């Protein structure tokens, strides 16, 4: 592990430990809000039809207690690139079962980030917020990855801000629930990342109005 990577890893590990300590310090009688499970998330979103992908038991053991959805959405034309939707919801993060950052998980799966930036999202029914946009590559293939942290009608791109708001909401609302939303799509041969992003953005607009049912405000 290179020096900069080791520093990031140590900072992230220290942040997780500090967050767990602070969450335990604010009490244990937290509120677990009612919500719809991801299994009820619509299979049909506009022209997109979805099919569920089972998560590997090893992955589920790493993620910990929560509700998870991995689904591939495809338009009627099979020649059009599909879009993958992954959502992870944690009803409580007081015991260290916090959201895992894709920027740590993707390299572990062999995907190498070749470009990363932040973009502004303005999903219908929600205030604008920043999201992460990654281009990753593996064995000659590229994918566009868009993800953000979502809790209590608030989206953030930074895992550090997500941890800050996690502690703040635990104190203010007696809640530590939260979610990760990740959308990916292949970057086709000859296609630019910007063109792949244009495919993802309308899809994100479709899921925006539905989030409150599955990730409570």
C-alpha positions, 0 to 999 in steps of 0.5 A, spaced: 500 500 500 502 506 497 504 512 502 498 516 500 493 510 500 495 508 507 494 515 510 487 515 507 486 508 510 488 510 517 484 516 517 478 512 514 479 507 520 480 512 525 474 516 523 469 509 523 472 508 530 471 515 533 464 515 530 462 509 533 465 512 540 461 518 539 454 514 537 455 510 543 456 516 548 449 519 545 445 514 548 442 507 546 434 508 546 434 510 538 428 511 534 428 506 528 423 509 523 418 505 519 419 504 512 418 500 505 423 494 504 427 495 498 424 488 495 418 493 494 422 498 490 419 498 483 421 494 478 419 498 472 421 505 472 419 509 466 422 505 460 427 501 464 425 494 466 429 491 472 431 484 474 434 483 481 441 480 482 442 476 489 448 478 493 453 474 495 453 471 502 460 473 503 458 480 501 452 480 505 456 478 511 461 484 510 455 489 509 452 487 516 445 488 518 441 492 513 437 492 507 440 491 500 438 492 493 442 490 487 438 490 480 439 491 473 435 495 469 434 495 461 430 498 456 426 495 451 432 495 446 437 490 448 443 494 444 442 500 449 447 499 455 443 497 462 444 501 468 445 497 475 442 500 481 445 498 488 442 501 495 444 499 502 440 502 508 442 501 515 437 502 520 442 503 526 449 505 525 451 505 533 454 499 533 459 500 527 455 497 522 456 503 518 456 505 510 462 502 506 465 507 501 465 505 494 471 508 493 474 503 497 470 497 495 471 498 487 479 497 487 478 491 491 473 488 486 479 489 481 476 496 478 481 501 478 479 509 478 481 513 472 477 519 473 473 522 479 470 528 480 463 531 483 457 533 480 451 537 482 444 533 483 437 536 483 433 530 484 425 531 483 422 533 490 429 534 494 434 540 495 440 539 490 446 536 493 453 534 491 454 526 488 461 522 486 462 521 479 467 515 478 470 512 471 473 506 473 476 501 468 478 493 469 481 489 463 479 494 458 472 495 460 470 502 463 464 503 467 461 510 470 459 510 477 455 515 480 454 515 488 452 519 494 450 518 501 443 519 503 439 520 510 433 524 512 432 528 505 440 530 505 445 527 500 452 528 501 458 526 497 463 526 502 464 520 507 467 524 512 461 529 512 456 523 512 459 521 518 459 528 521 451 528 520 451 521 522 453 523 529 449 530 529 442 526 527 444 521 533 444 527 537 438 531 534 434 526 532 436 520 536 436 516 529 443 513 526 439 510 520 442 512 513 443 509 506 448 509 500 445 510 493 450 507 487 448 507 480 453 504 474 453 503 467 458 501 462 461 506 458 461 503 451 466 502 446 467 509 443 463 512 448 465 518 452 464 518 460 460 524 459 455 520 454 454 515 459 453 520 464 447 523 460 444 516 460 445 515 468 442 522 470 435 521 467 435 514 471 437 518 477 431 523 476 426 517 476 429 514 483 429 521 486 421 521 488 421 514 491 427 515 496 423 517 502 419 511 502 425 507 503 430 512 506 425 515 511 426 523 512 
